[in-house]
Amino acid sequence: MERETHSHKTIGGYIPLELSKGELYYPDLIALNTGRNALEYVLRTRKYATIYLPYYTCEVLLEPLQKLNVQYHFYYIDEDLDPVIDFEIGEHCCLLYTNYFGLKTETVKKLAKKIKNLIIDNAQAFFSKPVNNCDTFYSCRKFFGVPDGAYLNISNTLGLNLKQDQSTDRFAHLIKSIDVNIEEGYTDYIENNKQLCNNEIKMMSVLTKTILSSIDYDKCADIRRKNFAYLDEQLGQENILRLNFSREDVPMVYPLLVEDPSIKQQLINQKIFVATYWPNVYEWAHVDSYEYFLAKHLVSLPIDHRYSIADMKVIVKALKPLI
Ligand SMILES: Cc1ncc(COP(=O)(O)O)c(C=O)c1O
């Protein structure tokens, strides 16, 4: 017996990277390699022929649709970022809704009550737990320093023997951000985004899982909420986006919607990096659409656990003269 145990576990040798051992946030969900592949998993399990997805989302979601030959139609969202559903969702069709910035869980709850074939994209809402056991997926790298990783809530499993992913070669940007600086790692980050395209569905790598189990999730959520509340207190008056957030929400960013489209660039010039959600919307949506306006005018201010209120004050100080 003893021998057998020894043959499985290596003893001795050099000391590996040290990470604290804690709990995963979603130990009971299916842990996969990417959010887009989690969507592929859903589409393959449910055998949907058609999907309705928002104009306002990330283009990588098209990957599984093209791969599986699923027909897709875009739909609009209104000024509350709620879906405008003016079409029938047939038996083999489904609707994908994005929990925008982690602030739309109330809408997710409403949709889950009335729409049968619903898929929730919680890539921007890591902390929002699945509602009504809806098919729901998450992408870990939007919230934490991991190169990949996704979770999926689905009642049926595919029954496939999935290979396990390996993330070793996708760490350059994460390591450089610590050892050099975030700017130096940016090209590697873009390269990593490319590496994540067109992969088969795999189980989450052991490395990503190990990092994810070393995180203090309560602390991260608390910091995000506090930073968000501070920015809202300081900038809420200027924000033309109506935010109906609840105390439970753990937002991804503070979405500041302003009339002046040059604000984003002015912040970037001051080394306050704000992402555009999503550049592909310029190609997908009409120039007069609300989606186009959001892509162009929405300033997504970072509020994550790297930052304190002192950092939020720096952001506010940079923004106040501009708005
Ligand atoms: C809203 C949204 N959903 C899904 C994804 C896909 O996640 P992943 O990169 O893990 O495939 C992204 C971004 O990549 C996203 O922005």
The ligand as a Gaussian input file, in Angstrom:
#p B3LYP/6-31G(d) Opt

LIG

0 1
 C      -18.477000      39.712000     -21.944000
 C      -17.469000      38.646000     -22.257000
 N      -17.884000      37.373000     -22.314000
 C      -17.035000      36.362000     -22.570000
 C      -15.702000      36.597000     -22.806000
 C      -14.826000      35.428000     -23.118000
 O      -14.042000      35.021000     -22.038000
 P      -12.688000      34.204000     -22.326000
 O      -11.676000      35.186000     -22.775000
 O      -12.377000      33.555000     -21.015000
 O      -13.025000      33.221000     -23.386000
 C      -15.223000      37.918000     -22.788000
 C      -13.823000      38.291000     -23.062000
 O      -12.935000      37.651000     -23.489000
 C      -16.129000      38.962000     -22.478000
 O      -15.726000      40.241000     -22.431000

